[in-house]
Amino acid sequence: MIFKKIKEVITKFFYPDNLNQKKEKEIFNKAFQLRLVKNYISEILFKDLDKYKEYSKVDLIKELASTITNPYLTQKDIEYAIVEVWTTYRNKIDLIKNKIEFKVQDKIVIKYYKKRSKDHKKGDVRLFEVKLKSTKFSKVMSFLARYGYIGIAKKIENNIKSGKYKNDNKREIFYKTTL
């Protein structure tokens, strides 16, 4: 007979009512200080987003952890706060870049009520829809918003000259029009 060891999962509940006032005050102060540190880190990252968006977690911790001192927080707490704020910014930057798309208004389609009803008369506007289209300019703007940086024109020019896009005509034409 084979006996399997069963893992017991123990959950602990945290009720602040059972704490003494000193411990409750310490926890509140630590949470408050964490919030202040996260806001400070967020301000630093936001001021120079282009610089920090290419940083790794380790590089960011090395640069920022030494500048932040707080009597209520340990160095590990500060490192966790840095990583949490950096991850949030990183995810939002990637999400924003993927969703940026420029389009031009093509036409507005308006639909009217054909019959009289309790709430509407015949001929009232039922709904309208704005139709959008892409143009060469809107495609270039979308590309630059997603992937653009200060030296991109030079890089595209070098890639075209080196023949990197010789096999892909659509891409070559797109990059030439982008320039």
C-alpha positions as CSV (number, residue, x, y, z in Angstrom):
1,M,0.0,0.0,0.0
2,I,1.4,3.4,-1.0
3,F,0.7,6.4,1.2
4,K,0.7,9.8,-0.4
5,K,1.5,12.7,1.7
6,I,-1.3,15.3,1.6
7,K,-0.4,18.9,1.6
8,E,-2.3,21.0,4.0
9,V,-3.1,24.5,3.0
10,I,-3.4,26.9,5.9
11,T,-4.8,30.3,5.3
12,K,-4.3,33.1,7.7
13,F,-6.8,36.0,8.0
14,F,-5.7,39.4,8.8
15,Y,-8.1,41.4,10.9
16,P,-6.9,44.8,11.9
17,D,-9.4,45.0,14.7
18,N,-7.4,42.5,16.7
19,L,-4.1,44.5,16.5
20,N,-3.0,46.8,19.1
21,Q,-2.9,50.5,18.2
22,K,0.9,50.6,18.0
23,K,1.1,47.8,15.4
24,E,-1.8,49.3,13.4
25,K,0.0,52.6,13.3
26,E,3.2,51.0,12.1
27,I,1.4,49.2,9.3
28,F,-0.4,52.4,8.3
29,N,2.9,54.3,8.2
30,K,4.6,51.7,6.1
31,A,1.7,51.6,3.6
32,F,1.7,55.4,3.5
33,Q,5.5,55.6,3.0
34,L,5.3,52.9,0.2
35,R,2.7,55.1,-1.6
36,L,5.0,58.1,-1.3
37,V,8.0,56.2,-2.7
38,K,6.0,54.8,-5.6
39,N,4.7,58.3,-6.5
40,Y,8.3,59.6,-6.3
41,I,9.5,56.8,-8.6
42,S,6.6,57.4,-11.0
43,E,7.6,61.1,-11.2
44,I,11.2,60.2,-12.0
45,L,10.2,57.7,-14.7
46,F,7.6,60.1,-16.2
47,K,10.1,63.0,-16.5
48,D,12.5,61.1,-18.6
49,L,10.5,58.2,-20.1
50,D,12.7,57.9,-23.2
51,K,15.7,57.2,-21.0
52,Y,14.1,54.7,-18.7
53,K,12.0,52.7,-21.3
54,E,15.0,50.7,-22.4
55,Y,16.2,50.0,-18.9
56,S,16.0,46.5,-17.4
57,K,14.7,45.9,-13.9
58,V,18.2,45.4,-12.5
59,D,19.6,48.6,-14.1
60,L,16.7,50.6,-12.8
61,I,17.1,49.2,-9.3
62,K,20.8,50.0,-9.4
63,E,20.2,53.6,-10.4
64,L,17.2,54.5,-8.2
65,A,17.5,52.3,-5.1
66,S,20.6,54.1,-3.9
67,T,18.9,57.5,-4.2
68,I,15.9,56.6,-2.1
69,T,16.2,56.4,1.7
70,N,13.2,55.9,4.0
71,P,13.3,55.1,7.7
72,Y,10.1,53.1,7.6
73,L,11.0,50.9,4.6
74,T,13.7,48.3,4.0
75,Q,15.8,48.2,0.9
76,K,13.9,45.2,-0.3
77,D,10.6,47.2,0.0
78,I,12.1,50.0,-2.1
79,E,13.3,47.5,-4.7
80,Y,9.8,45.9,-4.9
81,A,8.3,49.4,-5.3
82,I,10.7,50.3,-8.1
83,V,9.9,47.0,-10.0
84,E,6.2,47.4,-9.5
85,V,6.1,51.0,-10.9
86,W,8.5,50.1,-13.7
87,T,6.4,47.1,-14.7
88,T,3.2,49.2,-14.8
89,Y,4.9,51.8,-17.0
90,R,6.4,49.2,-19.3
91,N,3.0,47.5,-19.8
92,K,1.2,50.7,-20.5
93,I,3.9,51.9,-23.0
94,D,3.7,48.7,-24.9
95,L,-0.2,48.8,-24.9
96,I,-0.3,52.4,-26.1
97,K,2.2,51.8,-28.8
98,N,0.2,48.8,-30.2
99,K,-3.1,50.7,-30.1
100,I,-1.9,53.9,-31.8
101,E,-3.4,54.1,-35.3
102,F,-4.1,57.1,-37.3
103,K,-7.1,57.2,-39.8
104,V,-8.8,59.8,-41.8
105,Q,-12.6,60.4,-41.8
106,D,-14.0,59.1,-45.0
107,K,-17.7,59.6,-44.7
108,I,-20.6,59.7,-42.3
109,V,-23.4,57.1,-42.7
110,I,-26.7,58.3,-41.3
111,K,-29.7,55.9,-40.8
112,Y,-33.2,57.2,-40.2
113,Y,-36.4,55.6,-38.7
114,K,-38.6,54.4,-41.5
115,K,-41.8,54.0,-39.4
116,R,-43.4,56.0,-36.6
117,S,-43.1,54.4,-33.2
118,K,-44.0,55.3,-29.7
119,D,-40.8,57.2,-29.0
120,H,-39.7,58.4,-32.5
121,K,-41.2,60.0,-35.6
122,K,-40.6,58.8,-39.1
123,G,-37.4,60.5,-40.4
124,D,-35.7,60.9,-37.0
125,V,-32.0,60.0,-36.9
126,R,-31.7,56.4,-35.7
127,L,-27.9,56.2,-35.7
128,F,-24.9,57.6,-37.5
129,E,-21.6,56.0,-38.1
130,V,-18.3,57.6,-39.0
131,K,-16.4,55.6,-41.6
132,L,-12.6,55.9,-41.4
133,K,-10.0,55.1,-44.0
134,S,-6.2,54.8,-44.1
135,T,-4.1,56.9,-46.4
136,K,-0.4,56.8,-47.1
137,F,0.1,59.7,-44.6
138,S,-1.9,58.0,-41.9
139,K,0.1,54.8,-42.3
140,V,3.3,56.7,-42.0
141,M,2.1,58.5,-38.9
142,S,1.0,55.2,-37.3
143,F,4.4,53.7,-38.0
144,L,6.3,56.6,-36.6
145,A,4.1,56.7,-33.5
146,R,4.7,53.1,-32.8
147,Y,8.4,52.7,-33.8
148,G,9.7,56.2,-34.3
149,Y,12.7,57.7,-32.5
150,I,15.2,60.4,-33.2
151,G,17.5,58.5,-35.5
152,I,15.0,56.4,-37.4
153,A,15.3,58.3,-40.7
154,K,19.0,57.5,-40.9
155,K,18.4,53.9,-40.0
156,I,15.7,53.4,-42.7
157,E,18.0,55.2,-45.3
158,N,20.9,52.9,-44.4
159,N,18.7,49.8,-44.6
160,I,17.4,50.8,-48.1
161,K,20.9,51.5,-49.3
162,S,22.2,48.2,-48.0
163,G,19.5,46.3,-49.9
164,K,17.9,44.8,-46.8
165,Y,14.4,45.1,-48.3
166,K,15.2,44.0,-51.8
167,N,13.1,40.8,-51.5
168,D,10.1,42.6,-50.0
169,N,8.8,45.2,-52.5
170,K,5.9,46.4,-50.3
171,R,8.2,47.1,-47.4
172,E,10.8,48.8,-49.6
173,I,8.1,51.1,-51.1
174,F,6.6,51.8,-47.7
175,Y,10.0,52.8,-46.2
176,K,10.8,55.0,-49.3
177,T,7.6,56.9,-48.9
178,T,8.2,57.2,-45.2
179,L,11.5,58.9,-45.9
